[in-house]
Amino acid sequence: MNFGFGQAHAKAHLLGEHSVVYGYPAIIAPLLSLSTKAEVIDSDKTLIETDNFSGTMFQLNYRFSGIYSLLTELLNFFEEPDLTFKLHIKSNIPSKKGLGSSAAYAVAIVKAFCDYFDYDYSDEEVFKIAQISENKNHGRSSGGDTYAVMAEGPIFFDTNKDATILKLDTKAYIVVADSGTAGLTSQAVQLVADNYEKDPETFGNYFKQMGAIAEKGREEIIADDLKDFGRLMTENQNLLAKLGVSTPYLERLIKIALNNGALGAKLTGGGLGGSIVALTDTEAKAAEIKKALNKAGAPESWISKI
């Protein structure tokens, strides 16, 4: 019996979401404790099973069109359009929280089919195919999430859409907290696009400032200057608020993180809900921030060393 396995993990944007869609750089960190695993096995009929779906390809098309488009492309890529299979996906990455759930799904599925067909893939090939799903899901995807859910370390995603793993020697820890409200990535992306179209000078300047923050942030994190990197995260948040993608509840959690010793804090992901990320320089301080955020109503939170 043929069998294929693929895996990807979550991510957190530290700097540069939204502006990255317009050609500016971003810094994104992996969250290795949260992962998506996909398995493909032979079957006499096609069945897809996830945590919230069980059905056929036809049924999938109506509820999860991004995955449907991805599977269709994969079957054509391997010249097996009539293949029948069972695809089982298990994930502990919460969806609609700005943590790369959809990108992790796509990458895990692509890797599972490559393994099933014993295909020696490159990261670029996985990226290109997985982006089919991401572009379907979000309307306009920079590609940063797709690279980040494959990377084993923080990446600098540059203006040429290339991902460079940052080689760090840092004491940095991040706390990622779920706000308890769903993020609306595609709506946030469209909101920013509409605002940019109405006022390209103002919003273009916001993007430019965010790009400069990400460039400076790369220098600060490599130098392990966490105080300045945290300050840049908070500056980035102020610009995200001006873009219109923050919310009062996200702002409340960010303020709580800062009041409890975070060096910087901001929303992470598309916004309009979802999660925040806070930076600190010790695991003990990270635990204090996590406790404060949970007490304030964040239903889940995670600590990760950068």
C-alpha positions as CSV (number, residue, x, y, z in Angstrom):
1,M,0.0,0.0,0.0
2,N,1.3,3.4,-1.0
3,F,1.6,5.9,1.9
4,G,2.7,9.6,2.0
5,F,3.3,11.9,4.9
6,G,3.8,15.6,5.2
7,Q,4.1,18.1,8.0
8,A,4.3,21.9,8.5
9,H,4.2,24.2,11.5
10,A,2.6,27.5,12.6
11,K,4.2,30.9,12.3
12,A,4.0,34.4,13.8
13,H,4.6,37.6,12.0
14,L,7.0,39.7,14.1
15,L,7.2,42.6,11.6
16,G,5.8,43.6,8.2
17,E,2.4,42.0,7.7
18,H,0.2,43.7,5.0
19,S,3.1,45.9,3.8
20,V,4.7,42.6,2.6
21,V,1.9,42.2,0.1
22,Y,3.1,45.5,-1.5
23,G,6.7,44.5,-1.9
24,Y,8.2,45.4,1.4
25,P,10.1,42.9,3.7
26,A,8.8,41.1,6.7
27,I,10.2,39.0,9.6
28,I,8.3,35.9,10.5
29,A,9.1,33.3,13.2
30,P,8.1,29.7,13.3
31,L,5.9,28.2,16.1
32,L,7.2,24.7,16.1
33,S,4.9,23.5,18.9
34,L,1.9,23.9,16.7
35,S,1.8,21.7,13.6
36,T,-0.3,20.2,10.8
37,K,0.2,16.6,9.7
38,A,-1.1,15.0,6.5
39,E,-1.3,11.4,5.4
40,V,-2.2,10.0,2.0
41,I,-3.0,6.3,1.5
42,D,-4.4,4.1,-1.2
43,S,-8.2,3.8,-1.3
44,D,-10.9,2.5,-3.6
45,K,-12.6,5.9,-3.3
46,T,-11.5,9.4,-2.5
47,L,-12.1,10.6,1.0
48,I,-10.8,13.7,2.7
49,E,-10.8,13.8,6.5
50,T,-9.9,16.8,8.6
51,D,-10.8,18.0,12.1
52,N,-13.8,19.8,10.7
53,F,-14.6,18.0,7.4
54,S,-15.2,14.5,6.1
55,G,-16.3,14.0,2.6
56,T,-15.4,13.7,-1.1
57,M,-13.5,16.0,-3.4
58,F,-16.8,17.2,-4.8
59,Q,-18.1,18.2,-1.4
60,L,-14.7,19.8,-0.6
61,N,-15.1,22.2,-3.5
62,Y,-18.0,23.9,-1.8
63,R,-16.5,24.4,1.6
64,F,-12.8,24.5,1.2
65,S,-12.1,25.7,-2.4
66,G,-8.5,26.4,-1.7
67,I,-7.7,22.8,-0.8
68,Y,-9.9,21.5,-3.7
69,S,-7.9,23.6,-6.2
70,L,-4.6,22.4,-4.5
71,L,-5.6,18.7,-4.8
72,T,-6.7,19.2,-8.4
73,E,-3.3,20.7,-9.3
74,L,-1.4,18.0,-7.4
75,L,-3.2,15.2,-9.3
76,N,-2.5,16.9,-12.6
77,F,1.2,17.5,-11.6
78,F,1.7,13.8,-10.9
79,E,-0.4,12.9,-14.1
80,E,-2.9,11.0,-12.0
81,P,-6.1,13.0,-12.4
82,D,-8.3,9.9,-11.6
83,L,-6.4,8.7,-8.6
84,T,-8.5,7.6,-5.7
85,F,-7.0,8.1,-2.2
86,K,-7.7,8.8,1.4
87,L,-6.3,12.1,2.8
88,H,-6.2,12.5,6.6
89,I,-5.2,15.8,8.1
90,K,-4.7,16.5,11.8
91,S,-3.7,19.9,13.1
92,N,-3.4,21.7,16.4
93,I,-2.9,25.1,14.7
94,P,-6.0,27.1,15.5
95,S,-7.6,28.5,12.3
96,K,-8.4,32.1,11.7
97,K,-5.9,33.3,14.3
98,G,-3.2,34.7,12.1
99,L,-0.9,31.7,12.8
100,G,-0.6,30.3,9.3
101,S,-3.1,27.5,9.5
102,S,-4.1,27.6,5.9
103,A,-0.4,27.7,4.7
104,A,0.5,24.8,7.0
105,Y,-2.4,22.8,5.6
106,A,-1.3,23.4,2.0
107,V,2.4,22.7,2.6
108,A,1.6,19.5,4.6
109,I,-0.7,18.2,1.8
110,V,1.9,19.0,-0.9
111,K,4.6,17.2,1.0
112,A,2.4,14.2,1.7
113,F,1.6,13.7,-2.0
114,C,5.3,14.2,-2.9
115,D,6.1,11.4,-0.4
116,Y,3.2,9.3,-1.7
117,F,4.7,9.5,-5.3
118,D,8.3,9.2,-4.0
119,Y,9.0,12.5,-5.6
120,D,12.2,14.4,-4.5
121,Y,10.8,17.9,-4.2
122,S,12.5,21.2,-3.5
123,D,11.2,23.9,-1.2
124,E,10.5,26.1,-4.2
125,E,8.3,23.4,-5.8
126,V,6.4,23.0,-2.6
127,F,6.0,26.7,-2.3
128,K,4.8,27.2,-5.8
129,I,2.1,24.5,-5.5
130,A,1.0,25.4,-2.0
131,Q,0.5,29.1,-3.1
132,I,-2.4,27.9,-5.3
133,S,-4.4,27.3,-2.1
134,E,-3.1,30.4,-0.3
135,N,-4.0,32.7,-3.2
136,K,-7.5,31.1,-3.4
137,N,-8.0,31.5,0.3
138,H,-6.7,35.1,0.8
139,G,-7.2,36.7,-2.6
140,R,-3.6,38.0,-2.6
141,S,-0.9,36.2,-0.7
142,S,2.6,37.5,-0.3
143,G,4.0,34.0,0.1
144,G,5.7,34.8,3.4
145,D,3.4,32.4,5.4
146,T,4.1,29.5,3.0
147,Y,7.9,29.9,3.4
148,A,7.6,30.4,7.2
149,V,5.6,27.3,7.9
150,M,8.4,25.3,6.2
151,A,11.4,27.1,7.9
152,E,13.0,25.9,11.0
153,G,14.1,29.4,12.1
154,P,12.9,33.0,11.7
155,I,12.9,34.2,8.2
156,F,13.5,37.6,6.5
157,F,11.2,37.7,3.6
158,D,12.5,40.3,1.2
159,T,11.2,42.4,-1.6
160,N,12.2,39.8,-4.2
161,K,10.0,37.3,-2.4
162,D,13.0,35.3,-1.2
163,A,13.1,33.8,2.3
164,T,16.4,34.0,4.2
165,I,16.7,32.1,7.5
166,L,18.2,34.5,10.1
167,K,21.1,32.9,12.0
168,L,20.5,34.2,15.5
169,D,22.2,33.9,18.8
170,T,19.5,35.5,20.9
171,K,17.8,35.3,24.3
172,A,14.5,36.3,22.8
173,Y,11.2,34.6,23.6
174,I,7.8,35.4,22.2
175,V,4.4,34.9,23.7
176,V,1.6,34.4,21.1
177,A,-1.9,34.8,22.5
178,D,-5.2,34.0,20.8
179,S,-7.7,36.9,21.3
180,G,-10.6,34.5,21.2
181,T,-12.0,36.2,18.1
182,A,-11.5,35.0,14.6
183,G,-9.1,36.8,12.3
184,L,-10.4,37.9,8.9
185,T,-7.4,37.8,6.7
186,S,-9.1,38.0,3.3
187,Q,-11.3,40.8,4.5
188,A,-8.4,42.6,6.1
189,V,-6.3,42.3,2.9
190,Q,-9.2,43.7,0.9
191,L,-9.8,46.5,3.4
192,V,-6.2,47.6,3.1
193,A,-6.3,47.4,-0.7
194,D,-9.5,49.5,-0.7
195,N,-7.9,52.1,1.6
196,Y,-4.7,52.2,-0.5
197,E,-6.7,52.7,-3.7
198,K,-8.6,55.6,-2.1
199,D,-5.5,57.3,-0.6
200,P,-2.3,55.8,-2.2
201,E,0.0,58.5,-0.8
202,T,-1.0,58.1,2.8
203,F,-1.2,54.3,2.8
204,G,1.8,53.9,0.6
205,N,3.8,55.9,3.2
206,Y,2.5,53.5,5.9
207,F,3.8,50.6,3.9
208,K,7.2,52.3,3.3
209,Q,7.5,53.0,7.1
210,M,6.7,49.4,7.8
211,G,9.3,48.2,5.3
212,A,11.9,50.4,6.9
213,I,11.0,49.0,10.3
214,A,11.5,45.4,9.1
215,E,14.9,46.3,7.6
216,K,16.0,47.9,10.9
217,G,14.5,45.0,12.8
218,R,16.7,42.5,10.9
219,E,19.8,44.4,12.2
220,E,18.5,44.6,15.8
221,I,17.5,41.0,16.1
222,I,20.8,39.8,14.6
223,A,22.6,42.0,17.1
224,D,20.4,40.6,19.9
225,D,19.2,44.2,20.7
226,L,15.9,43.0,22.0
227,K,14.9,46.3,23.5
228,D,15.1,48.1,20.2
229,F,13.5,45.2,18.3
230,G,10.6,45.3,20.7
231,R,10.2,49.0,20.2
232,L,10.0,48.4,16.5
233,M,7.3,45.8,17.0
234,T,5.2,48.4,18.9
235,E,5.8,51.0,16.2
236,N,4.7,48.4,13.6
237,Q,1.5,47.9,15.6
238,N,0.8,51.6,15.5
239,L,1.0,51.6,11.7
240,L,-1.2,48.4,11.6
241,A,-3.8,50.4,13.6
242,K,-3.6,53.2,11.0
243,L,-4.2,50.6,8.3
244,G,-7.5,49.8,10.0
245,V,-6.8,46.1,10.8
246,S,-6.4,46.3,14.6
247,T,-9.4,46.1,17.0
248,P,-10.1,47.4,20.5
249,Y,-9.7,43.9,22.0
250,L,-6.4,43.3,20.3
251,E,-5.2,46.7,21.5
252,R,-6.3,45.7,25.0
253,L,-4.3,42.5,25.0
254,I,-1.3,44.4,23.6
255,K,-1.5,47.0,26.4
256,I,-1.7,44.2,29.0
257,A,1.4,42.5,27.5
258,L,3.4,45.8,27.6
259,N,2.2,46.6,31.1
260,N,3.5,43.2,32.2
261,G,7.0,43.7,30.9
262,A,6.9,42.9,27.2
263,L,9.6,44.7,25.3
264,G,7.2,45.1,22.4
265,A,3.8,43.7,21.3
266,K,1.6,43.8,18.2
267,L,-1.1,41.9,16.4
268,T,0.2,39.0,14.2
269,G,-1.3,38.0,10.9
270,G,-4.1,39.7,9.0
271,G,-5.8,41.3,11.9
272,L,-9.5,42.2,12.5
273,G,-9.2,39.6,15.2
274,G,-6.9,36.7,15.6
275,S,-3.8,36.8,17.8
276,I,-1.1,39.1,19.3
277,V,2.6,38.5,19.7
278,A,4.7,39.9,22.6
279,L,8.5,39.9,22.9
280,T,10.6,39.3,26.1
281,D,14.2,38.4,26.9
282,T,13.6,35.6,29.5
283,E,11.4,32.5,29.7
284,A,10.3,33.5,33.2
285,K,9.1,36.9,32.0
286,A,7.4,35.2,29.1
287,A,5.5,33.0,31.6
288,E,4.4,36.1,33.5
289,I,3.1,37.7,30.3
290,K,1.3,34.5,29.3
291,K,-0.4,34.3,32.7
292,A,-1.5,37.9,32.5
293,L,-2.9,37.5,29.0
294,N,-4.8,34.3,30.0
295,K,-6.2,36.1,33.0
296,A,-7.4,38.9,30.7
297,G,-9.4,36.4,28.6
298,A,-7.0,35.0,26.0
299,P,-8.3,31.4,25.7
300,E,-4.9,30.0,24.5
301,S,-1.4,31.2,24.4
302,W,2.0,29.8,23.6
303,I,5.7,30.5,24.4
304,S,8.4,30.0,21.8
305,K,12.1,30.7,21.8
306,I,13.2,32.6,18.7
